[in-house]
Amino acid sequence: MEMELGQSTLTLWWKPAPDGGEVTAAASGEQHVFLPERVRGLPVTALGHHAFSPNRPAPEGEPLRIVCGGGAPGDKPRGIQAVTLPPTLRRVGDYAFYNCSALMELHFAEPVHDWGSGVFMNCGDLRRFFVRARDGRAESLSYITGELATELDVSVAYPDGETARLIFPEYREVLEENAPAHHFDFHLYGSGYPYRHVFRDRALSLQEYDRLFPGLLEKEHDPNCALRLAWHRLRAPRELTEQAGERYRTYLKSRTEDVLAWLLEGRDSRGLAWFLPLSGADGDTLRTAAETARRLGLTEPLALLLERLREGGPEGLHKSFDL
């Protein structure tokens, strides 16, 4: 079998395509797989039908071993947790990741012009997407959010250096039998369905995304999802208006204790330093958070919390905290 160097160890099958090369199948024992940008000198422009699926038919084309550090490629598509697609890729075939049950994140660059049917079917753990946008449109998100009803965590990197991190809440479509009327009633549960419609001609509208937040809070929703949505929107505020930003800030301040606990759990010292001045946290809230930081052995967050207590006056100095 022919071999080439790459960023991860895998075996792939490929065949020529009109604009480059198509990877028809890929297998690897690694958890994060980097699909190569070129095979035998041709740019990889297409990922074939069922390419990563453990249920794929016999692969077409020629086999090629990609090596990185001399490890064995393996053949455990169910164990792949992350895939990075090459920036040359323009088409993804039907059911390309079908039944990749361990897949949790996907990295790719725009533009991908054609996404097939059921690309992510039965990828129950897939939540995280990292997108390098060619311009401000990020068109592939229109397809991805339409395919997946679970909560999605999407990071978009724009050519101008700005980023946006967006949470798309979960929703459920349910058919319930109405026996007396001899038909089924269709119901939507959760707050995520409107967030799948923040696209205009496939282009992501951040203003439309922000406009939905008050409605999310009025419907059945996961409070922790709303917290993450508001937090990430404020921390990467691309095209965020002052009015929308104030809505997010007001919500986070109303849940100061939850935000502090979440930041401490995530060991996010930079986020804590940013949030404390706007949190409006009182002495009791700060002392509770400081006790949590002490218990977890978090030196820097504890110092930040104690400093905030001191700024509040003598009341914050009644209790000492030692690591």
C-alpha positions as CSV (number, residue, x, y, z in Angstrom):
1,M,0.0,0.0,0.0
2,E,1.3,3.4,-0.9
3,M,2.0,5.9,1.9
4,E,2.1,9.7,2.5
5,L,2.8,11.9,5.4
6,G,-0.1,13.6,7.2
7,Q,-1.3,15.1,10.5
8,S,-2.9,11.9,11.7
9,T,-2.5,8.2,11.0
10,L,-5.3,6.7,8.9
11,T,-6.1,4.6,5.9
12,L,-8.2,6.1,3.2
13,W,-9.5,5.1,-0.2
14,W,-9.7,7.7,-3.0
15,K,-10.5,8.2,-6.6
16,P,-10.0,11.1,-9.1
17,A,-12.8,13.7,-9.2
18,P,-13.3,16.4,-11.9
19,D,-11.8,19.1,-9.7
20,G,-9.3,17.1,-7.6
21,G,-9.7,13.9,-5.6
22,E,-12.5,12.3,-3.7
23,V,-12.0,10.4,-0.4
24,T,-14.4,7.5,-0.7
25,A,-13.6,6.0,2.7
26,A,-11.5,6.6,5.8
27,A,-10.6,4.6,8.8
28,S,-8.4,5.4,11.8
29,G,-7.8,4.3,15.4
30,E,-7.1,7.9,16.4
31,Q,-9.7,10.0,18.3
32,H,-9.0,13.2,16.2
33,V,-8.6,12.6,12.5
34,F,-7.2,15.2,10.1
35,L,-8.2,14.4,6.6
36,P,-5.3,15.4,4.3
37,E,-5.5,18.4,2.0
38,R,-4.0,16.5,-0.9
39,V,-3.8,12.9,-2.1
40,R,-1.2,11.9,-4.7
41,G,-0.8,15.5,-5.6
42,L,-4.5,16.2,-6.1
43,P,-6.5,18.6,-3.8
44,V,-9.1,16.7,-1.7
45,T,-12.4,18.3,-2.9
46,A,-15.0,15.7,-2.0
47,L,-15.9,13.3,0.8
48,G,-17.8,10.4,-0.5
49,H,-21.0,8.7,0.5
50,H,-20.7,6.8,3.9
51,A,-17.0,7.7,3.9
52,F,-16.6,7.6,7.7
53,S,-19.5,5.3,8.4
54,P,-18.8,2.0,10.1
55,N,-21.7,0.7,8.0
56,R,-20.2,1.7,4.6
57,P,-20.1,-0.6,1.7
58,A,-16.9,-1.8,0.2
59,P,-14.8,1.3,-0.6
60,E,-14.2,2.5,-4.1
61,G,-10.8,3.6,-5.5
62,E,-7.2,3.1,-4.4
63,P,-6.1,2.6,-0.8
64,L,-3.6,5.0,0.7
65,R,-2.0,5.0,4.1
66,I,-1.5,8.4,5.8
67,V,1.2,8.2,8.5
68,C,2.1,10.5,11.3
69,G,4.6,9.3,13.8
70,G,4.6,5.7,12.6
71,G,1.4,4.5,14.4
72,A,-0.9,1.9,13.0
73,P,-4.0,3.4,11.3
74,G,-6.5,1.0,12.8
75,D,-10.1,0.7,11.7
76,K,-12.3,2.0,14.4
77,P,-14.6,4.6,12.9
78,R,-16.9,4.4,16.0
79,G,-14.1,5.6,18.2
80,I,-13.4,8.8,16.2
81,Q,-14.4,11.8,18.4
82,A,-13.3,14.7,16.2
83,V,-12.7,15.2,12.4
84,T,-10.9,18.1,10.7
85,L,-11.8,18.4,7.1
86,P,-9.3,20.1,4.7
87,P,-9.9,23.7,3.5
88,T,-10.0,22.4,-0.1
89,L,-13.2,20.3,0.5
90,R,-16.3,21.5,-1.4
91,R,-18.7,18.5,-1.3
92,V,-19.8,16.0,1.4
93,G,-21.6,12.9,0.3
94,D,-24.8,11.3,1.7
95,Y,-24.5,9.7,5.1
96,A,-20.8,10.6,5.3
97,F,-20.7,10.2,9.1
98,Y,-23.7,7.8,9.4
99,N,-23.6,5.9,12.8
100,C,-20.4,7.6,14.0
101,S,-21.7,7.4,17.5
102,A,-18.5,8.7,19.2
103,L,-18.2,11.8,17.0
104,M,-18.4,15.0,19.1
105,E,-16.9,17.8,17.0
106,L,-16.3,18.7,13.4
107,H,-13.8,21.3,12.0
108,F,-14.1,22.6,8.5
109,A,-13.6,25.7,6.3
110,E,-16.1,27.4,4.0
111,P,-17.2,27.2,1.3
112,V,-18.6,23.7,1.3
113,H,-21.1,24.0,-1.6
114,D,-22.9,20.7,-1.3
115,W,-23.9,18.7,1.9
116,G,-25.6,15.4,1.1
117,S,-28.6,13.8,2.8
118,G,-28.3,12.5,6.3
119,V,-24.6,13.4,6.7
120,F,-24.8,13.3,10.5
121,M,-27.5,10.7,10.9
122,N,-27.2,8.8,14.3
123,C,-24.3,11.0,15.4
124,G,-25.9,11.3,18.8
125,D,-23.0,13.0,20.6
126,L,-22.1,15.5,17.8
127,R,-22.5,19.0,19.4
128,R,-19.4,21.1,18.6
129,F,-18.6,22.7,15.3
130,F,-15.6,24.9,14.4
131,V,-16.1,26.9,11.1
132,R,-13.6,29.1,9.3
133,A,-15.8,31.4,7.3
134,R,-14.8,32.7,3.9
135,D,-16.8,35.8,4.4
136,G,-19.6,36.9,6.7
137,R,-22.1,34.4,5.5
138,A,-21.1,31.0,7.1
139,E,-23.7,29.3,4.8
140,S,-23.0,25.7,5.9
141,L,-24.6,26.4,9.3
142,S,-27.9,26.6,7.6
143,Y,-27.6,23.0,6.6
144,I,-26.1,21.8,9.9
145,T,-28.6,23.4,12.2
146,G,-31.4,22.1,10.0
147,E,-30.1,18.5,10.3
148,L,-29.5,18.4,14.0
149,A,-32.2,19.1,16.7
150,T,-29.8,18.7,19.6
151,E,-28.1,21.6,21.3
152,L,-25.2,22.8,19.2
153,D,-22.2,24.8,20.1
154,V,-20.8,26.6,17.1
155,S,-17.6,28.7,16.8
156,V,-17.2,30.8,13.7
157,A,-13.8,32.4,12.8
158,Y,-14.1,35.2,10.3
159,P,-11.4,36.4,7.9
160,D,-11.1,39.8,9.7
161,G,-10.0,38.0,12.9
162,E,-13.3,38.3,14.8
163,T,-15.1,35.3,16.1
164,A,-18.6,34.4,17.2
165,R,-19.6,31.5,19.4
166,L,-23.3,30.6,19.2
167,I,-25.4,28.1,21.1
168,F,-28.4,26.7,19.2
169,P,-30.8,25.3,21.8
170,E,-32.3,21.8,21.5
171,Y,-35.9,21.2,20.3
172,R,-38.0,18.1,19.8
173,E,-40.6,17.2,17.2
174,V,-43.3,14.9,18.5
175,L,-46.3,13.2,16.9
176,E,-48.9,12.4,19.5
177,E,-51.9,10.2,18.7
178,N,-55.3,11.9,19.0
179,A,-57.4,8.7,19.1
180,P,-60.9,10.3,19.2
181,A,-60.1,12.3,16.1
182,H,-58.3,9.5,14.4
183,H,-55.2,11.5,13.6
184,F,-51.8,12.5,15.0
185,D,-51.1,16.0,16.4
186,F,-47.7,17.5,15.7
187,H,-45.9,19.3,18.5
188,L,-42.7,21.2,19.0
189,Y,-41.1,21.1,22.4
190,G,-38.1,23.3,23.5
191,S,-36.9,26.7,22.4
192,G,-34.5,25.7,19.7
193,Y,-36.7,25.6,16.6
194,P,-36.8,29.3,15.9
195,Y,-33.0,29.4,16.1
196,R,-32.9,27.1,13.1
197,H,-34.4,29.9,11.1
198,V,-31.9,32.7,11.6
199,F,-30.6,32.5,8.1
200,R,-31.5,34.7,5.1
201,D,-30.6,33.1,1.7
202,R,-28.5,30.6,3.8
203,A,-26.5,33.5,5.3
204,L,-26.3,33.6,9.1
205,S,-28.0,36.7,10.6
206,L,-26.6,37.5,14.0
207,Q,-29.2,40.2,14.6
208,E,-32.0,37.7,14.0
209,Y,-30.2,35.3,16.4
210,D,-30.1,38.0,19.1
211,R,-33.7,39.0,18.6
212,L,-34.9,35.5,19.7
213,F,-33.5,35.6,23.2
214,P,-36.5,37.1,25.0
215,G,-38.7,34.6,23.4
216,L,-36.4,31.8,24.5
217,L,-36.8,32.8,28.1
218,E,-40.6,32.8,27.8
219,K,-40.8,29.2,26.5
220,E,-39.8,25.9,27.9
221,H,-36.0,26.0,27.9
222,D,-32.9,24.7,29.6
223,P,-31.7,27.5,32.0
224,N,-28.1,26.3,31.6
225,C,-28.3,26.5,27.9
226,A,-29.6,30.1,28.1
227,L,-26.7,30.9,30.4
228,R,-24.2,29.5,28.0
229,L,-25.9,31.3,25.0
230,A,-25.8,34.7,26.7
231,W,-22.3,34.2,28.0
232,H,-20.7,33.2,24.7
233,R,-22.6,35.9,22.8
234,L,-21.2,38.6,25.1
235,R,-17.7,37.2,25.2
236,A,-17.4,37.1,21.3
237,P,-19.7,40.0,20.5
238,R,-19.5,40.2,16.7
239,E,-22.3,42.5,15.4
240,L,-23.8,42.6,18.9
241,T,-26.0,45.7,19.4
242,E,-26.0,47.6,22.7
243,Q,-29.7,46.7,23.2
244,A,-29.1,43.0,22.6
245,G,-25.9,43.1,24.8
246,E,-27.9,44.7,27.6
247,R,-30.5,41.9,27.5
248,Y,-27.7,39.3,27.8
249,R,-26.0,41.2,30.6
250,T,-29.2,41.6,32.6
251,Y,-29.9,37.9,32.3
252,L,-26.4,36.9,33.5
253,K,-26.7,39.3,36.4
254,S,-30.0,37.7,37.4
255,R,-28.2,34.4,37.7
256,T,-24.9,35.6,39.2
257,E,-24.6,32.6,41.6
258,D,-25.0,30.1,38.7
259,V,-22.6,32.0,36.5
260,L,-19.9,32.0,39.3
261,A,-20.4,28.3,40.0
262,W,-20.1,27.5,36.2
263,L,-17.0,29.6,35.8
264,L,-15.3,27.9,38.8
265,E,-16.2,24.5,37.6
266,G,-14.7,25.3,34.3
267,R,-11.6,26.9,35.9
268,D,-12.2,30.0,33.8
269,S,-10.1,32.6,35.6
270,R,-10.2,35.1,32.6
271,G,-14.0,34.8,32.4
272,L,-14.3,35.3,36.1
273,A,-12.2,38.5,36.0
274,W,-14.4,39.8,33.2
275,F,-17.7,39.0,34.9
276,L,-17.1,40.1,38.5
277,P,-17.2,43.9,37.8
278,L,-20.5,43.7,36.0
279,S,-22.1,40.9,38.2
280,G,-23.3,43.1,41.0
281,A,-22.6,40.1,43.4
282,D,-23.2,40.8,47.1
283,G,-20.9,39.8,49.9
284,D,-22.7,36.5,50.6
285,T,-22.6,35.4,47.0
286,L,-18.9,36.3,46.8
287,R,-18.1,34.5,50.0
288,T,-19.9,31.3,48.8
289,A,-18.0,31.4,45.5
290,A,-14.7,32.0,47.4
291,E,-15.4,29.0,49.6
292,T,-16.0,26.9,46.5
293,A,-12.8,28.1,44.9
294,R,-10.9,27.3,48.1
295,R,-12.4,23.8,48.2
296,L,-11.4,23.2,44.6
297,G,-7.9,24.6,45.2
298,L,-8.3,27.4,42.6
299,T,-5.7,29.9,43.6
300,E,-6.3,32.6,40.9
301,P,-10.1,32.6,41.1
302,L,-9.9,32.7,44.9
303,A,-7.7,35.8,44.7
304,L,-10.0,37.5,42.3
305,L,-13.0,36.8,44.5
306,L,-11.2,38.0,47.7
307,E,-10.1,41.2,45.9
308,R,-13.7,41.8,44.9
309,L,-14.8,41.3,48.5
310,R,-12.2,43.8,49.7
311,E,-13.5,46.4,47.2
312,G,-16.9,46.0,48.8
313,G,-15.6,47.2,52.2
314,P,-15.0,45.7,55.6
315,E,-17.9,43.3,55.4
316,G,-15.9,41.2,52.9
317,L,-13.0,40.8,55.3
318,H,-14.8,38.9,58.1
319,K,-13.7,35.5,56.9
320,S,-10.3,34.3,55.8
321,F,-9.7,31.7,53.1
322,D,-6.5,29.6,53.1
323,L,-5.4,27.1,50.3
